[in-house]
Amino acid sequence: MARICEVCGKGTAVGNNRSHSNRATKRKFKVNLFNKKIRLADGFVVKIKICSSCYKKLSAMGKI
């Protein structure tokens, strides 16, 4: 399964490692995912993969 947040769609990004001599080698920036259960408006509980920033927003709203 892909490492993608099911709320915002944030996924793995790519970039470069930079050495002291400024040589570039490829690297990956992986998203910080959690498997959490959320309560929907009609009382159902759903398991989703959610990133840390979305988790922080939803927990402040009281959804998690």
C-alpha positions, 0 to 999 in steps of 0.5 A: 500500500502506498505511503499517502495520507488519506485526508490531504493526499500528502505522499513521499517527496524526492530531493537531494542529499548534499555533501560538503563538496555540494555533490547531489545524490537522490533521497526520499522524504517519507511522510509521517503516517499513523493508522488511526480510527476516526468517528464520522458524523453518523457514529460510524468508526473508520480506520484511515492512514493519516499524516501527523499534521492532519492528525493534529488538526483532527484531534483539535476538532475532537474527531479522533 
